[in-house]
Amino acid sequence: MSLEWLVAWSWSLDGLRDCIATGIQSVRDCDTTAVVTVACLLVLFVWYCYHVGREQPRPYAAVNTLMQGPDAGGLQNGFAYCQSPECVRCSHSDGLNQKLYHNLQEYAKRYSWAGMGRIHKGVREQGRYLSSRPSIQKPEVFFLPDLPTTPYFARDAQKHDVELLERNFQTILCEFETLYKAFSNCSLPQGWKMNSTPSGEWITFYLVNQGVCVPRNCRKCPRTYRLLGSLRTCIGNNVFGNACISVLSPGTVITEHYGPTNIRIRCHLGLKTPSGCELVVGGEPQCWAEGRCLLFDDSFLHTAFHEGSAEDGPRVVFMVDLWHPNVAAAERQALDFIFAPGR
């Protein structure tokens, strides 16, 4: 056995020696100009890799970084209202498509066009996509083509984040109950936002609003806020990302509406879910359950209502926006750049 191994090893050494000798002879036979050209190309390639590697991405406001300083401008009652007439999230002007394409070109210039085919297609044809969509699904700002379409998603679509949220159900519920104790009959506590509804009362408490952390609110829910930093697919760096506590009082009906985009999944973790409450997405009704997550695509026409009595109390969910599972990592990075807050 050992003799066979020595013979095989000897043959391997002979083969390696022959290979090296052949390589050296090939270099000697090469034209000097060709060798210099290859060497120059190699140097340029190394320089390019170094240059790209040194360039850092834009410093986005990360979800897991709590601002400790005074609240930024534009926060009213703890809610960030957009003050830029050029905001791609709020603008519906004819120049929006050109602005999106400019942002995409700037991203590709800094980084790469690799993996941008679907976004490029979506940006170039955005006007046609939004105008020709069926009425059941019609995102108001941006439609990414070729994404699987369904009103509701199975829990496995973002299994890690769903399970993490459900394991922390009691933590989130306790922080909500502490917040809710501040309510009185005469005023809306600091940090809460009153939303327009045809009937009833719908209020929200944002930790992240359109990709921007709300510092005062985050400090009131520190454990819930830290939990956001542990979610793998939370949208925290672009204007389509939100995280909030949503409260529907008995007798409330939310007007049917569309979300801004199909690149996200909206996740509702039920905190308090009395009977008579329902969510309807794309014409399909679903009910919330306490301690369970409900995933849906809010670019579909959707509404929610609470038909219970005052004795039932409010319906309360913790809402967080997650990436659509079929949006690739390279696309997520590009969309964060294109739709960065204030861009």
ABEGO torsion letter per residue (X at the ends): XAAAAAAAAAAAAAAAAAAAAAAAAAAAABBAAAAAAAAAAAAAAAAAAAAAAABBBBBBBBAABBBABBBBBGBBGGBBBBABAABAAABABAAAAAAAAAAAAAAAAABBABGAAAAAAAAAAAAAAAAABBAABBBAABBBBGBBBBABBBAAABAAAAAAAAAAAAAAAAAAAAAAAABBAABBBBGBBBBBBABEBBBBBBABBGGBBBAAAAAABAAAAAAAAABAABBAABAABBBBBBBBBBGBBBBBBBBABAABBBBBBBABBBBGBBBBBGGBBBBBBBGBBBBBBAABBBBBBBABBAAAEBBBBBBBBBBBAABBAAAAAAAAAAABBGX
